[in-house]
Amino acid sequence: MRSMGWGLLMALILAIAAPAVAWAAAKPTDAVSKEAREKGMAAAPALISAGPISCQVADARLIGEGTDTATKAKETLYELACSNNLGFVVVKKADGVQAINCMQMNQADPKSGAPRCILPGNADPKASLKPYLAKASLDCDPDKARAIGQSPTKVFFEVSCPTKPGGYILITSQPMDPGQPAQATPCIMVPDSSNLGCTLTDRTAQLAVVDKLAAASGKPCVIKDGGRGFIAATQDGKFYYEEACQDGKGYVLVEAANGSFAQAIPCAEADGIAGGCKLTDSRVAKSEQNGLYTNLAKKAGYDCDVAGYAPLPGLQTMPNDEVVELKCGNRPDGAIAFFPASSGQPAAVYDCAHAEVFGYRCDLTKSDASFGLLTADLKKLGKVSCVVSEARGVGINAADKKGYIEVGCADGGQGYMLEYTVAPPSPITPATSIICSQASEIGNGCTLPGNRKKS
């Protein structure tokens, strides 16, 4: 499974730096004089041209003049309020301009001497993040927001959305431009220890989605303390969470791209999902599941002490069944088991050779371990000279529901097409045998290497 954008995100985390501005300006006041406003509005067009700064100027003021404490160069400071963007403090220098958004400026330590944005249009800078959130395909009217910092190409914010608990890291272009792409990364994906860690929401709020998904899953689970965790996100927009239950079991809960519940996967079957469950001991869960499958298989008439299993996709003809390949500890051959969703319905278990009628091939055990059963089928049909050495499932005829398996013989003689009566969950019953030379109309005829020339 491919995770979502971590390489890029971590590179951006490392790139964040504070604005390279040292301030020695006069202390600002909350009053904006007419003269300061006139000078600000007069200077605004040239500041924007020199930026580049995306700003449809609604208001502006001259803050004052200062000296860069590092270079001793003279600077002129302005505040811009924009109808299409966050406001900015703009520093005009001899070699150009630098713009820092008002949210970041207003979070600066007052002891630094950094000016604050005080124009009425900049009173609520978080409201100006809405166009960026929309660009990131996030429907959010933020109730809280903070500026985190910026890199040479990106600007970073944290936002809290009342209708979408958990919070997000919003990444915009640098210079900030609502017309450029933006990205919203859920806080749950960002480690608390990183310098992009979220502070407006805590991990409890970020993991509240686990309870919603757990309720929708219908799985019996009382989540234990500390039993909620984030596992991974994929590029198609799915999120994977873990719930660990008080009874020792656990599930991977899958959230679809639209936020709805998609799937619950037992931890015992989830090793392939970003390393599997971390809060649940999947070894215990697997042992319990082995015991459950052992009991179900034996109840269905198949003597198997289950030592391993693998979930498989279901059949359209039996859509509600759980299909599992079983590896047995007490016998060399394995099986494919169809366990119904309702405990009141009978299960069906077919050894690996006969299961090929349904299109299933075993991987946990070699299918030739059950070739003796196919040899026994031939003997029931009066074909006593053929010891099966290879086999191929042909499939089921849709018209009469007859199933077919092609077999090859160890003595080098011509093989057979075995016909079976198929009526799950009943055993597959051998009906007749057709020598390969006469079986050309069944599927594509006999195609096993040992039968191809002889037929």
Residue, then its C-alpha position, 0 to 999 in steps of 0.5 A: m500500500r502506498s502512503m500519502g505524500w510523506g516524503l514531500l511532507m517531511a521535506l517541507i517540514l525540514a524547510i520551514a524557517a522564520p521570516a528573515v527580518a530583524w525589526a527595529a521599528a517604532k512601536p505601533t499604535d491601534a490608531v491609523s492616521k489619515e496621512a498613514r493611510e494615504k501614504g500606504m494606498a499611494a505606495a501599494p501598487a508599486l509594492i505589489s508590482a515589486g512583490p510579487i504579492s497577490c493582493q486586491v488592495a482594500d486598505a493600506r497604511l504606512i507603518g513607519e521606517g526602521t533599520d534592519t538590525a543585521t544589515k543596518a539598511k533602511e527599511t520602510l514598513y507597510e500594512l496591506a489589507c486585501s479583498n482576495n487574500l490575507g493581509f500582509v506586512v510589507v517590508k520595502k528594502a533597497d533591493g526589493v520587498q518582503a511580505i509576511n502574512c498578518m496571521q504570522m505577524n500577529q503571532a510574533d513575540p511582542k518583545s521582537g518589536a515586530p509590527r502588528c496588523i491593525l487595519p479593520g480588514n485584517a481583524d480576522p485573518k483566518a476568514s481569508l483562508k477559506p479560498y485556500l481551503a476550497k482549493a484543497s477540496l476541504d469544506c471548512d469554515p475555520d473556528k481557529a487557525r494559526a500560522i506555522g511558518q514558511s519555506p521558500t516555496k510554501v506557507f503553512f497554517e493549522v486550522s480547526c474545522p467545527t464540522k470536521p473534527g481533528g484539524y488540518i495542516l493547510i499548505t499554500s504557495q509562497p508567495m500566497d496566491p488563492g489562484q494556486p493549488a493548496q493542500a490540506t493534510p489531516c493532523i492525524m498524519v503529522p507526528d506530534s514531535s514534528n515542527l508541523g505538529c498540530t496544537l489546536t486539536d489533540r490526538t483524542a480529537q483527531l482519533a474521534v473518527v475511530d468511534k464513528l467508524a467502529a459504530a458503523s462497522g457493526k463489529p462487537c468491540v469495546i475499545k480499550d483505553g489507548g486502543r485508537g490509532f492511525i495506521a496509514a492513508t493512501q493516494d486514493g483518499k482512504f484512511y486506515y485506523e486501528e481499534a483495539c478491543q478489551d477482549g484482545k481482538g482488534y480491527v483495521l477500520v477503513e474510511a472512504a475518501n468521502g468520510s464514510f465507513a468502508q470496511a473492517i478488517p480483523c487485525a489477524e488478517a491485516d499484516g499487509i496493511a502498512g505493517g498491520c495492527k500496532l495496538t493489538d497482539s495479532r498473534v493471539a488473534k490469529s491463534e483464536q481464529n485458527g481455533l474458530y476455523t478448525n471447529l467450523a471446518k470439522k463441523a462441515g466434515y473436513d478434519c483440519d487442525v488449522a495452522g494457517y489461513a488466508p482470506l480470499p475474494g468471494l464468489q458471486t454465487m455465494p456473495n455472503d460467504e467468507v472464503v478462506e484457504l486453510k492450511c492444516g497441521n494434521r494432514p498434508d493437503g489443505a482446503i478452500a472453505f466457504f463459511p456463511a455469514s449466518s451461523g444457521q447456514p451450513a459451511a462448505v469445505y473443499d480440498c485444494a484439488h476439488a476447489e479448482v472447480f470454483g476457480y480457487r488455487c491453493d497457495l498455502t499448501k501444494s495442490d498435488a497433496s490432494f491428487g490422491l482424492l482425484t485418483a480415488d474419484l477415477k476409481k469410483l468411475g471404473k478408471v483404475s489405471c490412472v494415478v493423477s499427477e497433474a490437475r487443472g480446474v476447468g470451471i462450472n457449466a452455467a447451463d447444467k451446473k456441472g463442474y469439470i477438472e482435467v487430470g493427467c496420469a502418472d503412467g503417461g497415458q491419456g488423461y481425463m476430463l472429470e465431470y462433477t455434480v456441484a451443489p454447494p454446500s454439498p460435497i462435489t460428487p464425481a459423475t463421469s469421466i471423459i477421455c481427453s480425446q473426446a473432451s474437446e467440446i468441454g471448455n477448451g478441451c484438455t490442455l495440461p502439458g501431459n495431455r496436449k499431444k495425446s488428446 
